[in-house]
Amino acid sequence: MTVASLAREASIELSCLDSSDFQASRDLLWPGQKVYLSHLPRQTWAQTRKTCADVAAAGFDPVPHVPVRLLRSEQQLDEVLHGCRDAGARELLLIAGDYATPQGPYHQVREILLSGKLPKLGFTSVSLAGHPEGHPVVSAEEIRHAQLEKSREAIAAGLKVSLVTQFFFEATPFVQWARDLREAGVEARLIAGLPGPASVGKLLRLANHCGVGPSIRVLSSQLKSMLNLLSERSPDTLLQDLAAERQRQPDLFDGIHLYSFGGTLGTAAWLRQQARKNGRPSVEGRPVIQRPM
């Protein structure tokens, strides 16, 4: 698997506040590309539906985030599911959401999966959160159990399942996480979450807020001066490492997802640049140029 192939098949993140960025990014994205729609604090479900409809109308595949602890009732769940479906979504990213107190009857993602509502309403796929470096408030064993349980329940419900990870800064934790899941018999698609181009300072703030684990040391090691906080960092090396690992173990994971921390336009432009690269990583991690026959 080449760097270019991973980039061409990547999904990308979009906020409902980035509509102008999205319009400017459309020519940099591929037809049918998956666009995950984040759910910001104080965002309304109406905003989710509108962004979903805009993405679908532009020829892309919208995947809205649904934090289940924000759902106030079963009626609201039904309204959200119908609204997303009617706006063009056939896949959702279900997350519990970092809210200590649920606003309604739903505490866990599996409660939605076990309801059977998704396939009945025409949803064919579901994305779930993956945590290769653990979670800031949940034990590693609980996280592992939840990942296995949710993926098996979703597959049993007839849904195609993707585990999309929290972002990270070096490949090793993700590779070990993917190996552990494959050894446990998990057949879901495993998607590596990468931070798109953004300033080092912003990435550090987000990493600390989201509980990124030991791979944050890769970012911290770049801070030789305060000026480094303003410099932009792109995940070029991380993408190369993942492509090399995919070449060694083709069935280990299935693709990458880009978090657009520096804006959708900048992230889309970086992906397009990576997709133009004509080479493949060797198992030592150095590129091998593919020469025309």
C-alpha positions in Angstrom: 0.0 0.0 0.0 1.5 3.3 -1.1 1.3 6.7 0.6 -0.7 7.9 -2.4 -3.2 5.0 -2.1 -3.8 5.7 1.6 -4.3 9.4 0.9 -6.8 8.8 -2.0 -8.9 6.5 0.1 -8.8 8.7 3.3 -11.8 10.2 4.9 -11.8 13.7 6.3 -13.5 15.7 9.1 -15.7 18.7 8.7 -17.3 21.0 11.3 -20.7 22.6 10.7 -18.8 26.0 11.2 -16.5 25.3 8.2 -19.1 25.6 5.4 -17.0 28.2 3.5 -13.9 26.1 4.0 -15.8 23.1 2.6 -17.0 25.0 -0.5 -13.4 25.9 -1.2 -12.2 22.3 -0.6 -14.7 20.6 -3.0 -12.3 20.5 -5.9 -9.6 18.9 -3.8 -11.8 16.0 -2.6 -12.7 12.9 -4.5 -16.3 12.0 -5.6 -17.9 9.9 -3.0 -15.2 10.6 -0.4 -16.3 10.0 3.2 -16.7 13.3 5.1 -17.3 12.9 8.9 -19.3 15.7 10.4 -18.2 16.5 13.9 -20.7 17.5 16.7 -19.5 20.6 18.5 -20.6 21.8 21.9 -24.0 23.6 21.6 -24.4 22.4 18.0 -28.0 21.7 17.2 -29.3 18.6 15.4 -30.7 20.9 12.8 -27.2 22.1 12.0 -26.1 18.5 11.7 -28.9 17.7 9.2 -28.1 20.8 7.1 -24.4 20.1 6.9 -25.2 16.4 6.1 -27.5 17.5 3.2 -24.9 20.0 1.9 -22.2 17.3 1.8 -24.4 14.8 0.2 -25.6 17.3 -2.4 -22.0 18.0 -3.3 -21.4 14.4 -4.2 -19.7 13.2 -1.0 -20.6 10.6 1.6 -21.6 12.2 4.9 -21.0 10.4 8.2 -22.5 12.6 11.0 -21.3 12.2 14.6 -24.0 11.2 17.0 -23.1 11.6 20.7 -25.8 9.4 22.3 -25.6 11.1 25.7 -27.0 14.2 24.2 -30.2 12.5 23.1 -33.1 13.5 25.4 -35.5 10.7 24.5 -36.3 7.8 22.2 -38.4 10.3 20.2 -35.5 12.5 19.7 -33.3 9.6 18.7 -35.9 8.7 16.0 -36.0 12.3 14.8 -32.2 12.4 14.5 -31.9 9.1 12.7 -34.7 10.0 10.3 -33.2 13.5 9.7 -29.7 12.1 9.0 -31.1 9.5 6.7 -33.3 11.9 4.8 -30.3 14.2 4.4 -28.3 11.5 2.6 -26.4 9.6 5.4 -26.1 5.9 5.3 -23.5 5.7 8.0 -23.2 7.3 11.5 -20.3 7.7 13.9 -21.8 6.7 17.2 -20.0 7.9 20.3 -21.0 8.2 24.0 -19.8 11.8 24.2 -17.7 13.3 26.9 -20.7 14.3 29.1 -20.7 13.1 32.7 -24.5 13.2 32.9 -26.6 11.9 30.0 -29.4 14.3 28.9 -31.8 11.3 28.4 -32.0 7.5 28.6 -28.9 6.7 26.6 -25.6 6.1 28.4 -23.7 3.9 26.0 -23.4 3.4 22.2 -24.4 -0.3 22.5 -27.9 0.8 23.6 -28.4 2.3 20.2 -26.9 -0.7 18.4 -29.1 -3.2 20.3 -32.3 -1.2 19.5 -32.1 -2.4 15.9 -33.1 1.0 14.6 -30.2 1.7 12.3 -30.7 -1.2 9.8 -34.5 -0.7 10.0 -34.0 2.9 8.8 -31.7 2.0 5.9 -28.3 2.6 7.6 -25.9 0.1 6.2 -22.7 1.0 8.2 -21.6 2.4 11.5 -18.4 3.9 12.7 -17.3 3.5 16.3 -14.5 5.1 18.3 -11.1 3.4 18.7 -8.6 4.3 21.4 -5.1 2.9 20.7 -3.6 4.9 23.6 -6.4 4.4 26.1 -8.8 7.0 27.4 -8.2 9.7 30.0 -11.0 8.5 32.4 -11.8 4.9 31.4 -9.5 2.0 32.1 -7.7 0.2 29.3 -9.5 -3.1 30.1 -12.9 -1.4 29.9 -12.0 0.3 26.6 -10.8 -3.0 25.1 -14.0 -4.8 26.3 -16.2 -2.1 24.9 -14.5 -2.0 21.5 -14.8 -5.8 21.1 -18.4 -5.8 22.4 -19.7 -3.0 20.2 -18.0 -4.2 17.0 -19.5 -7.7 17.5 -23.0 -6.4 18.2 -23.0 -4.1 15.2 -21.8 -6.9 12.9 -24.5 -9.2 14.4 -27.0 -6.4 13.5 -26.0 -6.7 9.9 -24.0 -3.4 9.8 -20.6 -2.9 8.3 -18.3 -1.7 11.1 -15.4 0.7 11.2 -13.3 1.5 14.3 -12.0 5.0 13.8 -9.3 6.0 16.2 -8.5 9.0 18.3 -5.6 10.9 16.7 -2.0 10.0 17.6 1.5 11.1 16.6 3.5 7.9 16.1 2.6 4.6 14.5 3.7 2.1 17.2 0.7 2.4 19.6 -1.8 2.1 16.7 0.0 -0.9 15.2 -0.1 -2.8 18.5 -3.7 -1.9 19.0 -4.6 -3.2 15.6 -2.7 -6.4 16.1 -4.4 -7.0 19.4 -7.9 -6.6 17.8 -7.1 -8.8 14.9 -5.8 -11.5 17.2 -9.0 -11.2 19.2 -10.9 -11.9 16.0 -12.2 -8.4 15.2 -13.2 -8.2 11.6 -14.2 -4.5 11.6 -12.4 -2.0 9.4 -9.7 -0.4 11.5 -9.0 3.3 10.5 -6.1 5.3 11.8 -6.9 8.8 12.9 -4.3 11.3 11.9 -4.1 15.0 12.9 -4.2 17.1 9.7 -1.7 20.1 9.3 -2.0 22.5 12.2 0.2 24.6 14.4 2.2 22.7 17.0 0.6 24.8 19.8 -2.9 23.9 18.7 -2.1 20.2 18.4 -0.6 20.2 21.9 -3.7 21.8 23.3 -6.0 19.4 21.6 -3.9 16.4 22.5 -3.9 17.3 26.2 -7.7 18.0 26.1 -8.5 14.7 24.3 -6.2 12.6 26.4 -3.7 11.5 23.7 -1.3 9.0 25.2 2.5 8.5 25.0 2.8 9.4 21.3 2.4 13.1 22.4 6.2 12.9 23.2 6.8 13.1 19.4 5.1 16.5 19.4 6.7 17.7 22.6 10.2 16.9 21.4 9.8 19.6 18.7 9.4 22.4 21.2 13.0 23.7 21.2 11.6 27.3 21.6 8.3 29.1 22.0 8.5 29.9 18.3 7.9 26.2 17.5 4.4 26.6 18.9 3.5 28.7 15.9 5.1 26.4 13.3 2.8 24.1 11.3 3.2 20.4 11.6 2.0 17.9 9.0 1.7 14.1 9.5 4.0 13.2 6.5 6.3 10.9 8.5 3.4 9.2 10.3 1.7 8.5 7.0 4.9 7.0 5.6 5.3 4.8 8.6 1.7 3.6 8.3 2.1 2.9 4.6 5.2 0.8 5.3 3.4 -1.1 8.0 0.5 -1.8 5.6 2.9 -3.1 3.1 4.3 -5.5 5.7 0.9 -6.6 7.0 -1.8 -5.9 4.3 -4.7 -7.0 6.5 -3.7 -5.2 9.7 -5.7 -2.0 9.1 -7.9 -0.6 6.4 -7.3 3.1 5.9 -6.8 6.6 7.5 -9.0 9.4 8.6 -7.9 13.0 8.8 -8.9 15.4 11.6 -9.1 18.9 10.2 -7.6 20.8 13.1 -6.0 23.4 10.8 -9.1 23.7 8.7 -10.8 21.6 6.1 -9.2 23.4 3.2 -5.6 22.9 4.4 -6.3 19.3 5.3 -7.8 18.6 1.9 -4.9 20.3 0.1 -2.4 18.2 2.1 -4.2 15.0 1.2 -4.3 15.9 -2.5 -0.5 16.5 -2.3 0.1 13.1 -0.7 -2.1 11.4 -3.3 0.2 12.7 -6.1 3.2 10.9 -4.7 4.5 8.2 -7.1 6.2 5.8 -4.8 5.8 3.1 -2.2 7.6 2.7 1.1 10.0 -0.1 1.5 9.8 -2.3 4.6 12.7 -0.2 6.0 10.4 2.9 5.6 12.4 4.5 2.8 10.4 5.3 -0.4 10.9 3.1 -3.5 10.2 5.0 -6.7 7.8 3.2 -9.0 9.2 3.7 -12.5 7.0 3.4 -15.6 7.4 0.3 -17.7 
